[in-house]
Amino acid sequence: MKKRLIFCLFSGVWVFAAERPNVVVITTDDMGVQIGAYGDSQARTPSIDKLASEGVLFEHAFCTQSSCSPCRSSIITGLYPHQNGQIGLEQFGYTMHRGIPTFFTHLKNAGYYTGWFGKVHVAPGDEMKASWDVHPFGAPFTTQVKKMAGWAEGFIADAGERPFLLYYNLVDPHAPFHDQIEGEPQNPRGPDDVNPWPWLGIAGARPNQLVASYYNCIERADRGIGFLMDVLEKSGAAENTIVIFVSDGGPGFPRAKTHNYNAGAHIPFIVRWPGRIKSDLRRGELVSVIDIVPTVLEACGLPVPENLPGASVLPLCRGENPQWRDVVFTEHTSHGPHQYFPRRTAFDGRYLLIWILEGGARKNPFPEGDVRSRVIMELVQEKLDGSDLTGAMIRAMAPPEFELIDLQNDPAELRNLADNPEYASTLERLKKQILGWQEKTGDPLRLPENLQLMSEWHDELAATRDPKDERGHPPFVQLDYVRPRYEELVKKLIK
């Protein structure tokens, strides 16, 4: 491509700027680290593995909340869900606070041509409007990975000499797990071809089929990423494009999606930028999706807002050793209004502390991660009664106030050490770090009166059964019913 001379708008004045890189942010949906480059021998992910070999792979990367809308709000704003307001799924009425900048806001003001493909899942929409807006096709469209790449080719051509930002959202491997769509993957696997993961812990026809289908969806997403990278190469844009690949949370299985366990919060995070960062480099620092916006802004030569809690990973990608966080935080407030279960967590690279904010006052309304996975929880309790896995499954349904897990010695996350006096100092240290993080980031639920208000609001909403909408949905799953009420709640929480 030709060299680009662009002009950028700062404080209402257009100024000349040097050539800036294109930006491509790729997301997959509910994909954990079931990837070859992350050590999963069952995965068929040659495109993602190639991306890692050409860039930097972060071994310990985390979503902010293992739930689609909240995590995606963090990806585009650089803020935790409790900061930007998107604490639950957009289609149920949760929304970001109005006026919060996104990477679209920043880059459009700097003269970038912007495109948003596939799943949106955050609101309000005005803050994210792109030059090329293909998300009305919806998430299912993105399983047609060859057509998706064709749209990307058209977008890049339409950008012309302008630098571009492409936000490329693939819905795979989100449930329902379709084994093959339009010939992808070419050779889907069945239940005899895979083994369930240790944290899932049980084999059988139904669990194995779900796992096999999940891997088939991962393989299709990998093909989609490969097709996109081919488009970048063909267009001549690949060498001047920073590519960031992440997921929005872990697999839709018990103790993974919607949970704060490692199986739900640990995600892939890979950065490729030829000639500007290292290649075939692995980093062990604790990184988060809140680091994406600072990374993009630094890459584009734009100022990073001081209110962002994350940091650019580019120094790490260049092989430098800057001062970095020693604890990473995740959260969960709600999935849908009927799936409210507030918790906050800290992970220091070995120990994970999950703090149930209501202290065990309610059961987890959605422990299975996806309705199709409920059968796995039932099989575990039926077949493995008395096992550590059964205990962990039961605890996930009704957890105590604190769960402390030693991931170094218990990677399947089966044993709770919170009541073990040998770990009392570790629990207290991580608890203090959660409290400090809540204070620093302005978490409304750090205040008991706000937690009570949030809980009462959700309980009242979940109990509301009428009026039904035209599809028979009760009010608590109706966007138009919940959203204005949620916006009124927010006013009370942040006053």
Salt bridges, closest charged atoms under 4 A:
GLU19 OE1 - LYS3 NZ 3.48
ASP29 OD2 - ARG72 NH2 3.57
ASP29 OD2 - LYS119 NZ 2.50
ASP30 OD2 - HIS174 NE2 3.67
ASP30 OD2 - LYS257 NZ 2.88
GLU54 OE2 - LYS50 NZ 2.55
GLU54 OE1 - ARG272 NE 2.72
GLU59 OE2 - ARG282 NE 3.04
GLU90 OE2 - ARG483 NH2 3.59
ASP133 OD2 - LYS129 NZ 3.91
ASP133 OD1 - HIS135 ND1 2.45
GLU153 OE2 - LYS234 NZ 3.12
ASP172 OD2 - ARG220 NE 2.68
GLU182 OE2 - LYS147 NZ 3.38
GLU184 OE2 - LYS146 NZ 3.97
GLU184 OE1 - ARG223 NE 2.88
GLU219 OE1 - ARG44 NH1 3.58
GLU233 OE2 - ARG272 NH2 3.55
ASP248 OD2 - ARG72 NE 3.02
GLU285 OE2 - ARG283 NH2 2.68
ASP291 OD1 - ARG325 NH2 2.80
GLU298 OE2 - ARG318 NH1 3.43
GLU320 OE2 - ARG318 NE 2.99
GLU331 OE1 - HIS82 ND1 2.76
ASP348 OD2 - ARG429 NH2 2.90
GLU358 OE1 - ARG362 NE 2.48
GLU368 OE2 - ARG374 NH2 2.53
ASP370 OD2 - ARG372 NH1 2.92
GLU382 OE2 - LYS383 NZ 3.85
ASP388 OD2 - ARG415 NH1 3.59
GLU403 OE1 - ARG395 NE 2.77
ASP406 OD1 - ARG350 NE 2.94
ASP410 OD1 - ARG415 NH2 3.55
GLU439 OE1 - ARG446 NE 3.26
ASP443 OD2 - ARG344 NE 2.69
ASP459 OD1 - ARG362 NH1 2.80
ASP466 OD1 - LYS468 NZ 3.21
ASP469 OD2 - HIS473 ND1 3.50
GLU487 OE2 - ARG98 NH2 3.42
GLU488 OE2 - LYS491 NZ 3.14
